[in-house]
Amino acid sequence: MRVPDGPLSGRRAEAARNDQRILDAAREVFLADPDAPIAAVAHRAGVGISALYRRYESKEDLLRALALDALAGYIGSLRDALADERDPWMAYSDCLTRIVDGRSQVLAQRLAGRFTPTPDLADLAREAGTLADQLHRKAVGQKVLRPDVTAADIVLILEMIMLVDAPESDDGAALRRRYLSLVLQALRAPGSGPLPGPAADPVRLAERWRRRRK
């Protein structure tokens, strides 16, 4: 959630700043531990728990807001890549870099199953899957992405990279870029040899969005 455009003053300005601090803090807290208590978000954001609950009535409400924002960012990166008319490999690899840097996809997946999705979230998730498949087919069709890698494989590969971090330092982003570069070398067509085992199952990936039983 972004601070609204235009001048704000007094309580509205403070509320907008609190909203942004809460969402920024929640991203970091729940990336590290999706089961963390909502009090950890308030502490990291530097706001009182009452201020947090005035904006989000429950942890589920906060998780839904984060998932919505994350999916919107992921979809934006996919749309930009599909419209990119530059060199096909550059357009594809730059898209994966944006996704890894934003960590939007992995946040959405980390939160999946921890709240009841609303219809708009379900629609966004389907749109994201459709766009990811389109981008995958485009890269394979342009012969820049090896054909024995599936779109579901890419989802899991990116998730693994985005979970890389360097505690107590600022090197996490640099490490993620480093490992993405290594992976991109392996993904580029034609590839150095056949891959063992079956590809990831996209149906099982989608099942992660089902509400988990407590």
VENHU-V537431 format. One record per pair of residues at least 12 apart in sequence whose C-alpha atoms are under 6 Angstrom apart, sorted by the first residue. I is the first residue (numbers start at 1). GAP is how many residues later the second one is. D is the distance in whole Angstrom. If there is no record, write none. Layout:
i:I gap:GAP d:D
i:I gap:GAP d:D
This chain:
i:3 gap:13 d:6
i:21 gap:24 d:5
i:22 gap:23 d:5
i:25 gap:16 d:6
i:25 gap:19 d:6
i:25 gap:20 d:5
i:26 gap:15 d:5
i:31 gap:76 d:6
i:60 gap:55 d:5
i:67 gap:41 d:5
i:70 gap:34 d:4
i:70 gap:38 d:6
i:74 gap:30 d:6
i:74 gap:31 d:6
i:75 gap:53 d:5
i:81 gap:14 d:6
i:89 gap:55 d:6
i:100 gap:62 d:6
i:103 gap:59 d:6
i:106 gap:53 d:5
i:112 gap:96 d:6
i:112 gap:97 d:5
i:113 gap:95 d:6
i:113 gap:96 d:5
i:113 gap:97 d:5
i:113 gap:98 d:4
i:113 gap:99 d:5
i:115 gap:96 d:6
i:116 gap:95 d:6
i:133 gap:18 d:6
i:136 gap:15 d:6
i:144 gap:44 d:6
i:144 gap:45 d:5
i:145 gap:42 d:6
i:145 gap:43 d:5
i:145 gap:44 d:5
i:146 gap:41 d:6
i:146 gap:42 d:6
i:146 gap:43 d:4
i:146 gap:44 d:5
i:146 gap:45 d:6
i:152 gap:48 d:6
i:152 gap:50 d:5
i:153 gap:47 d:5
i:161 gap:15 d:6
